Amino acid sequence: MPVIAVTRERRPGESRVAAVPETVKRLIAAGFSVIVEAGAGAAASYPDADYKAAGASLAKTARDALAKADIVFHVRAPEAAEIAALKTGAIVVALLDPHQDRKSLEALAKKGATAFAMEFVPRITRAQAMDALSSQANLAGYRAVIEAAEAYGKAFPMMMTAAGTVPPAKVFVMGAGVAGLQAIATARRLGAVVTATDVRPAAKEQVESLGAKFVAVEDEEFKQAETAAGYAKEMSQEYQAKQAALVSDHLKKQDIVVTTALIPGRPAPKLLSAQQVASMKPGSVIVDIAVEQGGNVAGSRPDQIVEAQGVKIVGYANLPARIAYDASALYGRNLAAFAGLLVDKDGKLAPDFDDEILKAALVTKGGAVAHPALKG
């Protein structure tokens, strides 16, 4: 019976946990044994008693949990002490941030761990239940609008009162991927007038289906601006200049902007310059979801609210951790689905490294970095 260990996240600001009592039950029913470090779920409001009731064994320390673990589930990469405590050849599955967190990647390789990065799970039909980027981005988009509402000094919906009418907030969402679409839907539910932009042609229909207006320069380059995997391509300087002019004019009329643009393995593209931020009305709010990867907005700072000429730039890193209960539940389900690929039909630990999902997500194996995009 393969043993899965879940330990407490130790990185600053990380309140999620890699398994919840519901997913522990699923894993045990699938033939795994589960060990959970005491207190692992406390920050996400999952008490030890619930894990025990679900069938997990509780370990006093991370080292105790890891000593017998064939598989380790984590949210972020384990820290150095945990990597040192791994069994040689143990399997680690986490959001490893392999492009940026090279130190952890190399430590896992040196330890002889077989590591899978959940960010690299391919976006194919078979892997939808394992798509951790989407599950977490969905909640990040929701939370971004909640944070905007908190920072904004006015109401979101139109209100008609005996004392007069309160106009609705105007919300502009930049980037209509999973996070952006959820931000649109949330802002609409709160009663805002919503517009959105994206360089991918397919996004227009999605934006409009949510009741928002699409804003973009729709030329020939725009029509070819999407990769086969569904990500936005980097646009030419000429297109960027035309789009920037359109956006600059639109920004002056907005109350709230949510930026969500990310390109896998690269720094976040800059969407708003200091001049564009300064052109917005005093009291306006910008939420930069991409702040952890360098930010979409000039002047945004991780885990800070920066005020620039009366405009608040909210740069909370790791928005899913600010809604840790639900984020943990969704991520735990992603991992539970992934766990099924690590065993054979008899329930024995036997990952098929030729499987297209495992092959895409594998980052370290046999003492070396294994993913082609990470070598060198």
N, C-alpha and C positions, 0 to 999 in steps of 0.2 A: 504493500500500500504506500504510494508516494506521499511524502510529508511536505505540506506547504506551511511556511512560516510567514507571519505578518508582524512586523515590528513598528514601533512608534516612529513617526516622521520627526526628524530632529533639525531640519533646516528652518531657519527663522521665518516666521509667517506662514508655515505650512501646517494647516489644521486638518487636512483631509487624512483619511486612512484607506488602505488598499483593500480591505474587506470589511463588510458589515455583517451583522448576524444573518440576514437573509441570504447573502452569498456564501457564507460559511455552510449553511444548510445545503445549498446546492452543490457545493464542492464535496461535502461528505457523502451526499447521495450519489455523486458520480464516482466515488471510490477513493477519494483523497482523505488523508488525515490532516487536520489543521491545528497549528499552534499559534496562539496570539500572545504577544507581549502584553503584560498587564499595563493598562492605561493607554493602549494604542489608539483606541477610539474615543477617548475622553474629550478631546478638543472638538470632535465632530458630534458630540452628544450621544455616543454609543457606549454604554457602561459595560464593564467586564462581565457583569452578571448575565447580560444578554448574549454575549459570545459563548459563555459557558452553557447557557440554556440551549443554544443552537448546536452544541456538540463539540465546540473547540476546547482544546486544552490551553490552560493559561500558564505562561512562563513568567518568572519574576523579572528577568532581564532580557535584553536583546540577545546577548551571548547565549543564554539558555535556549531561547527560541531558535536560534540559528544553528546550534550544535547538531541537530538531527535533520535539518531541513534539506530536502532534495530540491525544492523550489522555493524561492523567496519572492513574495509580492510586495511591491513598494509603490508609492506615489512618485516621489523623486528618487534620484540615485541614492543608494545607501552611502552613509558617511564612511570615512576611512576605517574606523574601529569596527564597523559592521562588516565591511568588505574583508577585513583581516580575519574575522570570525567565521567566514563562510567555509563550508566543506569544499575541498578541491573538486571542481567539476559541477558544483551546484548551479542551478539555473536561476537567473535573476530576471524578473520581468517588471519593468517600470517605465515611467516617462523619463528617460535618461538624458534628454537634451544633449545628444551626442555631439552636435556641431559646436556647441558652446562649452559644455562641461567635459573637456578633453581629459582633465585630470582623473575624474571618476572612471571614465571609459578605460583609460590605460591601467588604472588600479584593478579594475575588474578583469582585464585581460591578463595582467601579471599574476593574479590570484588563480587563474585557470578557470574562471567562471564562464559559463555559457550565458550570455546576456542578450535579451531581446528588448528593443526600444519600441514602446507602444506607438510612438509618433510615426514609425515607419510601416505600420500595418497598412497594406494597400487599400485604396478605396474601390473595392470590388464588392459585388453583391454578397458573396459568401462571407465577407469579413465585416459586414455592417454592424453586427452585434459586438464587434471588438473595437470599433472605431472610437478610441478614447479622445482623440483630438476633437471630434465632433461633439461627443457628449459633454466635454468640458467647455468647449467654445459656446455651446448653446446656453449654458448657465452664465458664462462670462458676459454674453450679450444682454441677457436679462439683468444681471447685476449692474452692468454699466449704466443702464437707464435708471435703476433705483439709486445709484450713487449720484447721478446727474440731478435727480429730483431732490435729493438731500442737499446738494450744494446750491441748487437754483433757488432764488429768493421769491419765486412767484409760483402760481398754480399751473398745472399742466392742462386741465380741460377748460373749455369755455364754460363760464358760469353766468347765468342770467339771474340777477337779483333785483330787489326793489331799489337798491342803491346804484344800480347800473350793471353793465356787462363786463366781465373779466375775459379778455381775449385768450384763445388757446395758445400754448407754447408752440413755437416752430422748431422742430427737431430735424437735423440733417445727419444721416448716417453715411459714413464714408467706408465703403467696402461691404458688399452684400453676400458674404459667405455665410457660414452657419451662425457665427456670432452676430453679424450685421443683420441678418434676417430676423433673429430673435429680438435684437434691439428694436427693429422696426415694429414688430408685433407688440412688444411691451409698451413702447411709446404710444402706439395707436390705442392700446387698451386703456392707457392712462388719459387719453383724450387729446393728445397733441396732433398737430398738423405735421405730417412726416414726409420728408423727401429723402432720397438716397442716391448714391452714385457707385459705380463699379466699372472696371474696364472690361469685364466679361460680358459679351452680348447676352448670354443666357440669363444673366441676372435681371435684365429689364423686366421680363415676364414675371419672375419671382417677386420682385419688388412691387410691381403693380398688382399682383394677386393679393398682396397684403394691404392694399389700400393706400399705398404711398406713391408719390410721383417720382419718376426716374429722371435724373439729371446727368447728362453726359454728352460729349461731342461724338456723334454717331457717324463717323466717317469710315472709309475702307479699312484702315488699320484697326479700328474698334471692332469690326466684324471678324477679325482674325486673332483677337486678343485673349485666347484661352488655350491652355495646354490640354493634351489628351487626358491628363489626370484631373482636369477640372480646376486647375489653379490659374491665377492671372499671370500673363506674361509681363515682362518688363517692357514698358512702352518707349517709343522713340522720344528724343528730346523735343521734336516738333509737336508730337501729339501731347506730350506733357505740358508744353507751353499753352496750347489751345485749351486743354482741360483746366489748367490752372487759372486762366482768364475767366472761364465760365464759372468755376467754383468761387473765385474771388468775388465776383459780383453777387453770387448767391449767398455767400457767407454773411455779407453785411446785413441781411434780413433775418438771420437765424438767431434763436435764443440758446439752443443747445446743439452741440456737435459731438457725435460719437465716432471715433476713428478705429478701424478694426483690421487694417491691411497688414498682412504678413506673407512673406515668401519663404517657404521651407529652406532652412540651411543658410539663410542670408539675413543681414540686418534689416529691420523693418524699413520700408520706404518712407521718405519724408513726404507728407501730404500737405502740411500746413506750415508756412514760413512765419517768422516773427511779424512780418508786415501784414500777413493775412490775419493773424491772431489779433493784431492791433486794430484792424479794420472792423472788428465785431463790436457790438453794442456793449457798453458797460453793464455788468451784471450777467453777461452771457457765461455759459459753462461749456468746457470741452472735456470729454473723457477719452483718454488715450489708452485703449486696451493693449496696444502693442508696446507699452513702455518698457517691459522686461527685455525686449529685443532691440532696444535703441530708441523706440518711440516713433510715432508718425508725426508728432507735433514738436516744432521748435520750442524749447523751454520746458518740456515735460520732464519730470523727475520721478524715479521710482519711489512709491509710497509717500508721495507728497502732493499737497494741493498748492500749486504755484499761482500767484496772482500777477498778471501782466496787463497793465493799463486797464484795470477794472474787469478783466476777463479771468475767470478761474480755470486753471488747467489741472484736472484731476488725473493723477498718475498712479493709481493703486495697482501694484503688481499682483499677479496671481488672484484675479477676481473670483475664480471658482472656490478658492479657500475661504472667501467671505460668505459663502453659502455652503459650508462644508458638509452638512448632513446630507443634502441631496447630491452634491458633487461626489461624495464618497460612495453613495448608493449606485450611481450611474457608472462610476469608474470600477467599482467592485464587480458589477455585472459584465463590464467589458473584459475584465481579467478572468472571470469565471468562464466566459465563452472561450477565451484564449487557452485556458487550461486544458480544454478538451483536445487540443492539438498536440499536447505534450505526452499523451499516453496512447498505447495501442488498444485494440479492441478488447484485450483481457485486463485492461486497467494498469498495465505495467508502464513505468516511465520509459518512453521510447519515441522521442520527437523525430518526426520525419523531416529531415533538413532539406528534402527536395520539394516539400509542400510549398506552394507559392507564397503563402502568408508567412510561414516561418522563415523562408529564404529571404523575404523582403525585410523582415523585422530583426534578423540576426545581426548583432553588432560585434560581439566577441565570442571566440571559440578556440579551444586548444591552445590557450596562452597568447593569442594574438587578436588584433582588431580584424574583424572578418568582413565588414561591409565595404564594398568597393568605393563608395562615396567618402569614406572616412579614412582610407589608407593614405600613407605618405605624410 
